[in-house]
Amino acid sequence: MKKYKIGYTQGVYDMFHIGHLNLINQAKERCEYLIVGVNSDQLVERYKNKTPVICQEDRRTIVANIKAVDQAVIADTLDKTEMLKQLGFDAVFIGDDWKGSERWQKTEEELSRFGVDVVYLAHTPDISSTALRKVKDNRSSTVCAEET
């Protein structure tokens, strides 16, 4: 397994769950220094047409306090080349559920020009923020990793 100097991963991290933690921990195993981008409220509203439940600064604070995270930043773009210019990493980590998608194939091509690898990490099955948002009988569904 190749060990990178500076790794980067990015997400909304709204309604933080075990899948988020698993991805962050897997990323940290593969780099010396891990930067985590937390998508800004405005960015989430632009590309998901949703308002995060937890505000961006609270989400950044939560992520910053995870022991595997060396630095947490607010990200105002999904463009990883733009984030590379700002942060200077040598690998981007993303869940393997994105592998083969048009968006990530393009990202791989763009970042390869700068010598940056896109590393796909195992996605935690049966957990997502979307699943957590489902409401049944006026109560949010609960999901526990131990139950899956």
N, C-alpha and C positions, 0 to 999 in steps of 0.2 A: 504494500500500500504506500503510495507516494505521500510524503508529508510536505505540505505547503507552508510558506513563511506567513503570509497573510491571507486569510479566507474571508469570504463575504457571503452572507445570505440575507434575504429580505422577505418581509411579509407584513400582513396587517397585525397579526397577533391580538386580535380582538377576541374576547372570551378565550383566553389562553388555555390550552388543553395539552394532554400528554403527547399528541402528535407533534405539536410545536416543540416541546421539550426534547423529544426523541431526535428530531431533525437538528436542533441546535447542538445537542450532545454529540451526535454523529459527525457534524461538521467540525466541532472542536477537536475530535480525535484525529482529524486529518490536517490540522494546521497548528502553527505555533501561536498565532494571534487571530482571534475571531472578531470580526465586526458584523454587527447585525443591524440592518436597516429596518426601521419601523415606518411603514407607509403613513404619510400624513393624512389627516382627516380629509383635506381637499382632494388628494390623490385618490383615496378610496371612493369618495363621492363621484369623481370624474369617471373612473373606469368600472366601478361596480354598481353605481347608482344607489349606494347604501350609505347611511351615516353610521360610523362605528358606534358601538355601545359604550366603549371606553374611549375617552379622549386621547389624542396622540401623545401628549406628554406623560400621562399616566401609563399608557402602554409602553412608552420608551423606558420609564422608570422601572416597570415590572421586568422587562427584558434585561435592562442593565444590571439588575440584581441577581441574575442567574449566574452561578459560578463559572459556567463554561464561556460566558460572554466577556470579552475584554473591552469592548466599546459598543455602545448602542447609539445610533444616530437616527434622526428623522429623515426619511427619504421622500422627496417631492416628485420623483420620476420612476418609471418602470425600466427606463433605458439603462442597462448595465454598463454600457460604454461611458455614459455620462457619470455614473457612480464611480467607475474606475478612475476617471479623471480627477474626481474629488478625493478618493480614498486610497488608490494605489494598491490593490490586492492582486494576488496571482492565481486565485481560484474562486469560482462562484459555486455555491452549494444549493441544490434545489431537489425537491422530492421527485422520485422516479416516476410518479404519475404524470409528469410533464414531458418525459422522454419521448422524442419523436414528434412532438407538436411543432407546427409551423413556426410559432413564436420562438421556441427554444432552439430549433435548428438554426434559425437566423441569428439568434444570440450567440450560439456556438461559433458560427462563421465570423461574426463581428469581433468577438473577443479573441479568437485564435490569432488574429492579426497583431495583437498585443502580447501574445504568449500566455494568455490567461485561459485556464481550463474551466470547463463547466463539468461539475461532478454531480452525478445523480445519486441521491441517497434513498434508502428504503423508506417508502411511505408507510405510515402506521395505518393499518386497515381499520375500517369501520368507525373512523372519527374525523369530524370536520366541524368547523364553526357553523357551516350551513346546517348540518345535522343538529347541532346544539340549539339553533334558533327555532327549530320546529316546535310548534305549540300544540299541545293536546289537552283538551278539557281545561283551557285557560291557564295551563301551567307549562313551563318549559320542560321539554324532555331532558332527562339526565342520562349521561353516559359516563361509565366508569371503566377505565382500562382493565380492571380486574374482572369485570363482568363479560368482556369480549373475548 
